[in-house]
C-alpha cells in the first residue's frame, strides 16, 4: 500500500514521521536536507544512500556544493510525498550519523 502525503488518513502519520527527522524541510512535494561533510564523508554517504534508494526504488538528488552535501527526495511533479520517501530520509539520517562517527 502506498501512503500519500496528501491523503487525509496518512497525512498526520507522515507529518509526524517527518517532524522527528530534524533538519529536513519540506519544499513543495519534496523534502530536503543540507549536511556538513568533508569529501570522504560525502563519498561514503553517497554510496550508502544509493544502495538504500535502489532498494526502495527511489532516486534522490545528492550533490556537493560549497563544502556541503545537499539531498532532495521526492518528485518535482504533482506526486505526493510517499512513505518510502520519508523512510529514505530516516535511513539517510542513520547513514549520516555512521559516516560522521567513523571520523571521530
Backbone as XML, in Angstrom:
<?xml version="1.0"?>
<chain id="A" units="angstrom">
  <residue number="1" name="UNK">
    <atom name="N" x="0.847" y="-1.184" z="0.000"/>
    <atom name="CA" x="0.000" y="0.000" z="0.000"/>
    <atom name="C" x="0.890" y="1.243" z="0.000"/>
  </residue>
  <residue number="2" name="UNK">
    <atom name="N" x="0.582" y="2.176" z="-0.826"/>
    <atom name="CA" x="1.371" y="3.396" z="-0.939"/>
    <atom name="C" x="0.689" y="4.510" z="-0.162"/>
  </residue>
  <residue number="3" name="UNK">
    <atom name="N" x="1.379" y="5.025" z="0.842"/>
    <atom name="CA" x="0.835" y="6.119" z="1.645"/>
    <atom name="C" x="1.182" y="7.438" z="0.974"/>
  </residue>
  <residue number="4" name="UNK">
    <atom name="N" x="0.215" y="8.252" z="0.706"/>
    <atom name="CA" x="0.436" y="9.531" z="0.057"/>
    <atom name="C" x="0.383" y="10.662" z="1.054"/>
  </residue>
  <residue number="5" name="UNK">
    <atom name="N" x="1.268" y="11.650" z="0.874"/>
    <atom name="CA" x="1.297" y="12.809" z="1.759"/>
    <atom name="C" x="-0.049" y="13.501" z="1.760"/>
  </residue>
  <residue number="6" name="UNK">
    <atom name="N" x="-0.667" y="13.605" z="0.622"/>
    <atom name="CA" x="-1.927" y="14.326" z="0.508"/>
    <atom name="C" x="-3.130" y="13.572" z="1.034"/>
  </residue>
  <residue number="7" name="UNK">
    <atom name="N" x="-3.003" y="12.299" z="1.276"/>
    <atom name="CA" x="-4.109" y="11.509" z="1.782"/>
    <atom name="C" x="-4.397" y="11.899" z="3.228"/>
  </residue>
  <residue number="8" name="UNK">
    <atom name="N" x="-5.630" y="12.240" z="3.508"/>
    <atom name="CA" x="-6.002" y="12.678" z="4.854"/>
    <atom name="C" x="-5.655" y="11.629" z="5.901"/>
  </residue>
  <residue number="9" name="UNK">
    <atom name="N" x="-5.900" y="10.364" z="5.560"/>
    <atom name="CA" x="-5.664" y="9.278" z="6.507"/>
    <atom name="C" x="-4.192" y="9.169" z="6.906"/>
  </residue>
  <residue number="10" name="UNK">
    <atom name="N" x="-3.276" y="9.387" z="5.962"/>
    <atom name="CA" x="-1.858" y="9.204" z="6.243"/>
    <atom name="C" x="-1.104" y="10.507" z="6.447"/>
  </residue>
  <residue number="11" name="UNK">
    <atom name="N" x="-1.752" y="11.619" z="6.233"/>
    <atom name="CA" x="-1.058" y="12.899" z="6.327"/>
    <atom name="C" x="-0.451" y="13.103" z="7.707"/>
  </residue>
  <residue number="12" name="UNK">
    <atom name="N" x="-1.200" y="12.839" z="8.753"/>
    <atom name="CA" x="-0.681" y="13.024" z="10.100"/>
    <atom name="C" x="0.476" y="12.076" z="10.389"/>
  </residue>
  <residue number="13" name="UNK">
    <atom name="N" x="0.364" y="10.847" z="9.931"/>
    <atom name="CA" x="1.410" y="9.852" z="10.136"/>
    <atom name="C" x="2.715" y="10.312" z="9.483"/>
  </residue>
  <residue number="14" name="UNK">
    <atom name="N" x="2.663" y="10.723" z="8.209"/>
    <atom name="CA" x="3.872" y="11.155" z="7.521"/>
    <atom name="C" x="4.384" y="12.477" z="8.063"/>
  </residue>
  <residue number="15" name="UNK">
    <atom name="N" x="3.495" y="13.376" z="8.433"/>
    <atom name="CA" x="3.915" y="14.648" z="9.026"/>
    <atom name="C" x="4.639" y="14.401" z="10.339"/>
  </residue>
  <residue number="16" name="UNK">
    <atom name="N" x="4.098" y="13.521" z="11.166"/>
    <atom name="CA" x="4.736" y="13.190" z="12.440"/>
    <atom name="C" x="6.106" y="12.551" z="12.216"/>
  </residue>
  <residue number="17" name="UNK">
    <atom name="N" x="6.180" y="11.636" z="11.266"/>
    <atom name="CA" x="7.456" y="10.977" z="10.979"/>
    <atom name="C" x="8.482" y="11.989" z="10.487"/>
  </residue>
  <residue number="18" name="UNK">
    <atom name="N" x="8.077" y="12.885" z="9.621"/>
    <atom name="CA" x="8.990" y="13.892" z="9.094"/>
    <atom name="C" x="9.436" y="14.864" z="10.182"/>
  </residue>
  <residue number="19" name="UNK">
    <atom name="N" x="8.546" y="15.181" z="11.102"/>
    <atom name="CA" x="8.872" y="16.073" z="12.215"/>
    <atom name="C" x="9.978" y="15.483" z="13.089"/>
  </residue>
  <residue number="20" name="UNK">
    <atom name="N" x="9.992" y="14.173" z="13.217"/>
    <atom name="CA" x="11.017" y="13.506" z="14.025"/>
    <atom name="C" x="12.392" y="13.534" z="13.365"/>
  </residue>
  <residue number="21" name="UNK">
    <atom name="N" x="12.422" y="13.836" z="12.084"/>
    <atom name="CA" x="13.686" y="13.897" z="11.356"/>
    <atom name="C" x="14.194" y="15.330" z="11.349"/>
  </residue>
  <residue number="22" name="UNK">
    <atom name="N" x="14.912" y="15.703" z="12.379"/>
    <atom name="CA" x="15.427" y="17.056" z="12.486"/>
    <atom name="C" x="16.297" y="17.432" z="11.301"/>
  </residue>
  <residue number="23" name="UNK">
    <atom name="N" x="16.137" y="18.654" z="10.832"/>
    <atom name="CA" x="16.961" y="19.142" z="9.741"/>
    <atom name="C" x="16.332" y="19.012" z="8.370"/>
  </residue>
  <residue number="24" name="UNK">
    <atom name="N" x="15.320" y="18.172" z="8.231"/>
    <atom name="CA" x="14.640" y="18.004" z="6.951"/>
    <atom name="C" x="13.538" y="19.043" z="6.839"/>
  </residue>
  <residue number="25" name="UNK">
    <atom name="N" x="13.430" y="19.650" z="5.680"/>
    <atom name="CA" x="12.368" y="20.623" z="5.438"/>
    <atom name="C" x="11.600" y="20.220" z="4.192"/>
  </residue>
  <residue number="26" name="UNK">
    <atom name="N" x="10.357" y="20.620" z="4.167"/>
    <atom name="CA" x="9.507" y="20.308" z="3.020"/>
    <atom name="C" x="9.486" y="21.508" z="2.088"/>
  </residue>
  <residue number="27" name="UNK">
    <atom name="N" x="9.628" y="21.222" z="0.813"/>
    <atom name="CA" x="9.588" y="22.257" z="-0.211"/>
    <atom name="C" x="8.718" y="21.719" z="-1.338"/>
  </residue>
  <residue number="28" name="UNK">
    <atom name="N" x="7.451" y="22.108" z="-1.357"/>
    <atom name="CA" x="6.517" y="21.545" z="-2.332"/>
    <atom name="C" x="6.296" y="20.075" z="-2.043"/>
  </residue>
  <residue number="29" name="UNK">
    <atom name="N" x="6.501" y="19.248" z="-3.048"/>
    <atom name="CA" x="6.328" y="17.804" z="-2.870"/>
    <atom name="C" x="7.660" y="17.104" z="-2.599"/>
  </residue>
  <residue number="30" name="UNK">
    <atom name="N" x="8.664" y="17.875" z="-2.230"/>
    <atom name="CA" x="9.972" y="17.313" z="-1.917"/>
    <atom name="C" x="10.358" y="17.639" z="-0.481"/>
  </residue>
  <residue number="31" name="UNK">
    <atom name="N" x="11.272" y="16.820" z="0.042"/>
    <atom name="CA" x="11.905" y="17.142" z="1.314"/>
    <atom name="C" x="13.398" y="17.290" z="1.036"/>
  </residue>
  <residue number="32" name="UNK">
    <atom name="N" x="14.051" y="18.140" z="1.819"/>
    <atom name="CA" x="15.468" y="18.389" z="1.566"/>
    <atom name="C" x="16.232" y="18.521" z="2.866"/>
  </residue>
  <residue number="33" name="UNK">
    <atom name="N" x="17.550" y="18.317" z="2.735"/>
    <atom name="CA" x="18.435" y="18.382" z="3.895"/>
    <atom name="C" x="19.816" y="18.789" z="3.406"/>
  </residue>
  <residue number="34" name="UNK">
    <atom name="N" x="20.493" y="19.633" z="4.157"/>
    <atom name="CA" x="21.872" y="20.013" z="3.867"/>
    <atom name="C" x="22.737" y="19.528" z="5.022"/>
  </residue>
  <residue number="35" name="UNK">
    <atom name="N" x="23.810" y="18.816" z="4.683"/>
    <atom name="CA" x="24.697" y="18.222" z="5.674"/>
    <atom name="C" x="26.102" y="18.784" z="5.518"/>
  </residue>
  <residue number="36" name="UNK">
    <atom name="N" x="26.782" y="18.965" z="6.632"/>
    <atom name="CA" x="28.178" y="19.401" z="6.609"/>
    <atom name="C" x="29.040" y="18.142" z="6.656"/>
  </residue>
  <residue number="37" name="UNK">
    <atom name="N" x="29.706" y="17.861" z="5.523"/>
    <atom name="CA" x="30.547" y="16.673" z="5.393"/>
    <atom name="C" x="31.811" y="17.035" z="4.630"/>
  </residue>
  <residue number="38" name="UNK">
    <atom name="N" x="32.910" y="16.346" z="4.952"/>
    <atom name="CA" x="34.093" y="16.518" z="4.120"/>
    <atom name="C" x="33.931" y="15.638" z="2.878"/>
  </residue>
  <residue number="39" name="UNK">
    <atom name="N" x="34.893" y="15.704" z="1.976"/>
    <atom name="CA" x="34.764" y="14.974" z="0.706"/>
    <atom name="C" x="34.676" y="13.463" z="0.900"/>
  </residue>
  <residue number="40" name="UNK">
    <atom name="N" x="35.465" y="12.919" z="1.809"/>
    <atom name="CA" x="35.440" y="11.470" z="2.057"/>
    <atom name="C" x="34.101" y="11.040" z="2.659"/>
  </residue>
  <residue number="41" name="UNK">
    <atom name="N" x="33.584" y="11.824" z="3.593"/>
    <atom name="CA" x="32.292" y="11.520" z="4.193"/>
    <atom name="C" x="31.180" y="11.620" z="3.151"/>
  </residue>
  <residue number="42" name="UNK">
    <atom name="N" x="31.268" y="12.620" z="2.281"/>
    <atom name="CA" x="30.278" y="12.768" z="1.208"/>
    <atom name="C" x="30.270" y="11.530" z="0.317"/>
  </residue>
  <residue number="43" name="UNK">
    <atom name="N" x="31.464" y="11.062" z="-0.055"/>
    <atom name="CA" x="31.565" y="9.879" z="-0.913"/>
    <atom name="C" x="30.971" y="8.650" z="-0.224"/>
  </residue>
  <residue number="44" name="UNK">
    <atom name="N" x="31.273" y="8.469" z="1.059"/>
    <atom name="CA" x="30.746" y="7.326" z="1.808"/>
    <atom name="C" x="29.230" y="7.402" z="1.918"/>
  </residue>
  <residue number="45" name="UNK">
    <atom name="N" x="28.720" y="8.587" z="2.224"/>
    <atom name="CA" x="27.275" y="8.769" z="2.348"/>
    <atom name="C" x="26.589" y="8.504" z="1.013"/>
  </residue>
  <residue number="46" name="UNK">
    <atom name="N" x="27.131" y="9.035" z="-0.055"/>
    <atom name="CA" x="26.529" y="8.877" z="-1.377"/>
    <atom name="C" x="26.433" y="7.410" z="-1.769"/>
  </residue>
  <residue number="47" name="UNK">
    <atom name="N" x="27.492" y="6.640" z="-1.536"/>
    <atom name="CA" x="27.476" y="5.209" z="-1.861"/>
    <atom name="C" x="26.396" y="4.468" z="-1.078"/>
  </residue>
  <residue number="48" name="UNK">
    <atom name="N" x="26.310" y="4.731" z="0.208"/>
    <atom name="CA" x="25.332" y="4.038" z="1.059"/>
    <atom name="C" x="23.904" y="4.451" z="0.718"/>
  </residue>
  <residue number="49" name="UNK">
    <atom name="N" x="23.702" y="5.724" z="0.439"/>
    <atom name="CA" x="22.364" y="6.209" z="0.075"/>
    <atom name="C" x="21.915" y="5.564" z="-1.234"/>
  </residue>
  <residue number="50" name="UNK">
    <atom name="N" x="22.828" y="5.397" z="-2.170"/>
    <atom name="CA" x="22.479" y="4.777" z="-3.454"/>
    <atom name="C" x="21.942" y="3.367" z="-3.241"/>
  </residue>
  <residue number="51" name="UNK">
    <atom name="N" x="22.586" y="2.594" z="-2.385"/>
    <atom name="CA" x="22.147" y="1.222" z="-2.109"/>
    <atom name="C" x="20.743" y="1.217" z="-1.505"/>
  </residue>
  <residue number="52" name="UNK">
    <atom name="N" x="20.520" y="2.078" z="-0.521"/>
    <atom name="CA" x="19.210" y="2.148" z="0.142"/>
    <atom name="C" x="18.149" y="2.635" z="-0.834"/>
  </residue>
  <residue number="53" name="UNK">
    <atom name="N" x="18.455" y="3.669" z="-1.589"/>
    <atom name="CA" x="17.491" y="4.227" z="-2.543"/>
    <atom name="C" x="17.122" y="3.203" z="-3.617"/>
  </residue>
  <residue number="54" name="UNK">
    <atom name="N" x="18.108" y="2.446" z="-4.083"/>
    <atom name="CA" x="17.820" y="1.404" z="-5.070"/>
    <atom name="C" x="16.848" y="0.375" z="-4.508"/>
  </residue>
  <residue number="55" name="UNK">
    <atom name="N" x="17.046" y="-0.008" z="-3.261"/>
    <atom name="CA" x="16.155" y="-0.983" z="-2.628"/>
    <atom name="C" x="14.728" y="-0.447" z="-2.501"/>
  </residue>
  <residue number="56" name="UNK">
    <atom name="N" x="14.592" y="0.865" z="-2.323"/>
    <atom name="CA" x="13.270" y="1.492" z="-2.190"/>
    <atom name="C" x="12.724" y="1.992" z="-3.527"/>
  </residue>
  <residue number="57" name="UNK">
    <atom name="N" x="13.472" y="1.787" z="-4.595"/>
    <atom name="CA" x="13.088" y="2.230" z="-5.947"/>
    <atom name="C" x="12.881" y="3.739" z="-6.007"/>
  </residue>
  <residue number="58" name="UNK">
    <atom name="N" x="13.830" y="4.462" z="-5.412"/>
    <atom name="CA" x="13.774" y="5.925" z="-5.392"/>
    <atom name="C" x="15.052" y="6.499" z="-5.992"/>
  </residue>
  <residue number="59" name="UNK">
    <atom name="N" x="14.974" y="7.733" z="-6.416"/>
    <atom name="CA" x="16.125" y="8.425" z="-6.985"/>
    <atom name="C" x="16.289" y="9.794" z="-6.326"/>
  </residue>
  <residue number="60" name="UNK">
    <atom name="N" x="16.934" y="9.825" z="-5.160"/>
    <atom name="CA" x="17.158" y="11.125" z="-4.518"/>
    <atom name="C" x="18.215" y="11.912" z="-5.290"/>
  </residue>
  <residue number="61" name="UNK">
    <atom name="N" x="18.170" y="13.197" z="-5.138"/>
    <atom name="CA" x="19.204" y="14.059" z="-5.720"/>
    <atom name="C" x="20.211" y="14.351" z="-4.610"/>
  </residue>
  <residue number="62" name="UNK">
    <atom name="N" x="21.450" y="13.921" z="-4.810"/>
    <atom name="CA" x="22.519" y="14.153" z="-3.832"/>
    <atom name="C" x="23.619" y="14.910" z="-4.563"/>
  </residue>
  <residue number="63" name="UNK">
    <atom name="N" x="23.952" y="16.092" z="-4.043"/>
    <atom name="CA" x="25.001" y="16.868" z="-4.713"/>
    <atom name="C" x="25.878" y="17.573" z="-3.696"/>
  </residue>
  <residue number="64" name="UNK">
    <atom name="N" x="27.061" y="17.907" z="-4.156"/>
    <atom name="CA" x="28.069" y="18.578" z="-3.338"/>
    <atom name="C" x="28.130" y="20.032" z="-3.770"/>
  </residue>
  <residue number="65" name="UNK">
    <atom name="N" x="28.053" y="20.947" z="-2.809"/>
    <atom name="CA" x="28.084" y="22.361" z="-3.135"/>
    <atom name="C" x="28.701" y="23.139" z="-1.974"/>
  </residue>
  <residue number="66" name="UNK">
    <atom name="N" x="29.792" y="23.827" z="-2.240"/>
    <atom name="CA" x="30.443" y="24.688" z="-1.243"/>
    <atom name="C" x="30.713" y="23.988" z="0.087"/>
  </residue>
  <residue number="67" name="UNK">
    <atom name="N" x="31.225" y="22.757" z="0.022"/>
    <atom name="CA" x="31.565" y="22.037" z="1.245"/>
    <atom name="C" x="30.385" y="21.408" z="1.966"/>
  </residue>
  <residue number="68" name="UNK">
    <atom name="N" x="29.240" y="21.435" z="1.348"/>
    <atom name="CA" x="28.035" y="20.851" z="1.939"/>
    <atom name="C" x="27.471" y="19.786" z="1.006"/>
  </residue>
  <residue number="69" name="UNK">
    <atom name="N" x="26.761" y="18.840" z="1.577"/>
    <atom name="CA" x="26.054" y="17.835" z="0.806"/>
    <atom name="C" x="24.573" y="18.161" z="0.879"/>
  </residue>
  <residue number="70" name="UNK">
    <atom name="N" x="23.968" y="18.343" z="-0.267"/>
    <atom name="CA" x="22.546" y="18.670" z="-0.340"/>
    <atom name="C" x="21.785" y="17.460" z="-0.871"/>
  </residue>
  <residue number="71" name="UNK">
    <atom name="N" x="20.692" y="17.144" z="-0.211"/>
    <atom name="CA" x="19.885" y="15.982" z="-0.584"/>
    <atom name="C" x="18.442" y="16.443" z="-0.779"/>
  </residue>
  <residue number="72" name="UNK">
    <atom name="N" x="17.850" y="15.997" z="-1.877"/>
    <atom name="CA" x="16.430" y="16.231" z="-2.153"/>
    <atom name="C" x="15.780" y="14.888" z="-2.450"/>
  </residue>
  <residue number="73" name="UNK">
    <atom name="N" x="14.624" y="14.688" z="-1.842"/>
    <atom name="CA" x="13.864" y="13.454" z="-2.058"/>
    <atom name="C" x="12.447" y="13.862" z="-2.445"/>
  </residue>
  <residue number="74" name="UNK">
    <atom name="N" x="11.916" y="13.198" z="-3.444"/>
    <atom name="CA" x="10.539" y="13.455" z="-3.854"/>
    <atom name="C" x="10.459" y="13.871" z="-5.300"/>
  </residue>
  <residue number="75" name="UNK">
    <atom name="N" x="9.257" y="14.006" z="-5.753"/>
    <atom name="CA" x="9.000" y="14.339" z="-7.139"/>
    <atom name="C" x="8.841" y="15.843" z="-7.313"/>
  </residue>
  <residue number="76" name="UNK">
    <atom name="N" x="9.366" y="16.349" z="-8.404"/>
    <atom name="CA" x="9.146" y="17.763" z="-8.723"/>
    <atom name="C" x="7.779" y="17.945" z="-9.372"/>
  </residue>
  <residue number="77" name="UNK">
    <atom name="N" x="7.172" y="16.836" z="-9.752"/>
    <atom name="CA" x="5.836" y="16.868" z="-10.353"/>
    <atom name="C" x="4.785" y="16.976" z="-9.259"/>
  </residue>
  <residue number="78" name="UNK">
    <atom name="N" x="3.572" y="16.696" z="-9.592"/>
    <atom name="CA" x="2.457" y="16.847" z="-8.651"/>
    <atom name="C" x="2.271" y="15.645" z="-7.723"/>
  </residue>
  <residue number="79" name="UNK">
    <atom name="N" x="3.155" y="14.635" z="-7.837"/>
    <atom name="CA" x="3.004" y="13.466" z="-6.977"/>
    <atom name="C" x="3.182" y="13.847" z="-5.508"/>
  </residue>
  <residue number="80" name="UNK">
    <atom name="N" x="2.433" y="13.202" z="-4.654"/>
    <atom name="CA" x="2.527" y="13.449" z="-3.217"/>
    <atom name="C" x="3.727" y="12.700" z="-2.632"/>
  </residue>
  <residue number="81" name="UNK">
    <atom name="N" x="4.250" y="13.184" z="-1.537"/>
    <atom name="CA" x="5.341" y="12.538" z="-0.831"/>
    <atom name="C" x="4.863" y="11.188" z="-0.312"/>
  </residue>
  <residue number="82" name="UNK">
    <atom name="N" x="5.705" y="10.163" z="-0.461"/>
    <atom name="CA" x="5.297" y="8.813" z="-0.076"/>
    <atom name="C" x="5.967" y="8.362" z="1.218"/>
  </residue>
  <residue number="83" name="UNK">
    <atom name="N" x="5.454" y="7.297" z="1.745"/>
    <atom name="CA" x="6.027" y="6.679" z="2.940"/>
    <atom name="C" x="7.469" y="6.244" z="2.683"/>
  </residue>
  <residue number="84" name="UNK">
    <atom name="N" x="7.746" y="5.697" z="1.506"/>
    <atom name="CA" x="9.114" y="5.274" z="1.177"/>
    <atom name="C" x="10.080" y="6.453" z="1.157"/>
  </residue>
  <residue number="85" name="UNK">
    <atom name="N" x="9.625" y="7.596" z="0.719"/>
    <atom name="CA" x="10.491" y="8.771" z="0.689"/>
    <atom name="C" x="10.837" y="9.243" z="2.099"/>
  </residue>
  <residue number="86" name="UNK">
    <atom name="N" x="9.876" y="9.196" z="2.994"/>
    <atom name="CA" x="10.145" y="9.545" z="4.393"/>
    <atom name="C" x="11.049" y="8.481" z="5.023"/>
  </residue>
  <residue number="87" name="UNK">
    <atom name="N" x="10.835" y="7.225" z="4.662"/>
    <atom name="CA" x="11.699" y="6.144" z="5.142"/>
    <atom name="C" x="13.131" y="6.363" z="4.675"/>
  </residue>
  <residue number="88" name="UNK">
    <atom name="N" x="13.302" y="6.753" z="3.422"/>
    <atom name="CA" x="14.643" y="7.030" z="2.906"/>
    <atom name="C" x="15.302" y="8.157" z="3.695"/>
  </residue>
  <residue number="89" name="UNK">
    <atom name="N" x="14.565" y="9.197" z="3.995"/>
    <atom name="CA" x="15.120" y="10.302" z="4.790"/>
    <atom name="C" x="15.602" y="9.794" z="6.149"/>
  </residue>
  <residue number="90" name="UNK">
    <atom name="N" x="14.826" y="8.937" z="6.777"/>
    <atom name="CA" x="15.231" y="8.378" z="8.076"/>
    <atom name="C" x="16.496" y="7.534" z="7.938"/>
  </residue>
  <residue number="91" name="UNK">
    <atom name="N" x="16.581" y="6.749" z="6.888"/>
    <atom name="CA" x="17.769" y="5.925" z="6.662"/>
    <atom name="C" x="18.992" y="6.802" z="6.365"/>
  </residue>
  <residue number="92" name="UNK">
    <atom name="N" x="18.782" y="7.905" z="5.661"/>
    <atom name="CA" x="19.884" y="8.832" z="5.394"/>
    <atom name="C" x="20.412" y="9.415" z="6.701"/>
  </residue>
  <residue number="93" name="UNK">
    <atom name="N" x="19.508" y="9.696" z="7.636"/>
    <atom name="CA" x="19.948" y="10.184" z="8.948"/>
    <atom name="C" x="20.838" y="9.152" z="9.630"/>
  </residue>
  <residue number="94" name="UNK">
    <atom name="N" x="20.478" y="7.878" z="9.541"/>
    <atom name="CA" x="21.307" y="6.812" z="10.111"/>
    <atom name="C" x="22.684" y="6.781" z="9.453"/>
  </residue>
  <residue number="95" name="UNK">
    <atom name="N" x="22.695" y="6.883" z="8.127"/>
    <atom name="CA" x="23.957" y="6.871" z="7.384"/>
    <atom name="C" x="24.801" y="8.088" z="7.743"/>
  </residue>
  <residue number="96" name="UNK">
    <atom name="N" x="24.179" y="9.228" z="7.867"/>
    <atom name="CA" x="24.882" y="10.467" z="8.231"/>
    <atom name="C" x="25.583" y="10.297" z="9.580"/>
  </residue>
  <residue number="97" name="UNK">
    <atom name="N" x="24.875" y="9.763" z="10.549"/>
    <atom name="CA" x="25.481" y="9.528" z="11.861"/>
    <atom name="C" x="26.652" y="8.543" z="11.753"/>
  </residue>
  <residue number="98" name="UNK">
    <atom name="N" x="26.474" y="7.512" z="10.954"/>
    <atom name="CA" x="27.530" y="6.488" z="10.812"/>
    <atom name="C" x="28.779" y="7.074" z="10.156"/>
  </residue>
  <residue number="99" name="UNK">
    <atom name="N" x="28.622" y="7.841" z="9.081"/>
    <atom name="CA" x="29.823" y="8.355" z="8.400"/>
    <atom name="C" x="30.504" y="9.457" z="9.190"/>
  </residue>
  <residue number="100" name="UNK">
    <atom name="N" x="29.769" y="10.200" z="9.991"/>
    <atom name="CA" x="30.416" y="11.227" z="10.807"/>
    <atom name="C" x="31.051" y="10.614" z="12.057"/>
  </residue>
  <residue number="101" name="UNK">
    <atom name="N" x="30.508" y="9.512" z="12.556"/>
    <atom name="CA" x="31.106" y="8.814" z="13.711"/>
    <atom name="C" x="32.387" y="8.098" z="13.330"/>
  </residue>
  <residue number="102" name="UNK">
    <atom name="N" x="32.517" y="7.659" z="12.077"/>
    <atom name="CA" x="33.703" y="6.936" z="11.625"/>
    <atom name="C" x="34.952" y="7.796" z="11.737"/>
  </residue>
  <residue number="103" name="UNK">
    <atom name="N" x="34.808" y="9.083" z="11.600"/>
    <atom name="CA" x="35.941" y="10.008" z="11.645"/>
    <atom name="C" x="36.287" y="10.453" z="13.065"/>
  </residue>
  <residue number="104" name="UNK">
    <atom name="N" x="35.401" y="10.175" z="13.999"/>
    <atom name="CA" x="35.614" y="10.639" z="15.377"/>
    <atom name="C" x="36.670" y="9.851" z="16.096"/>
  </residue>
</chain>
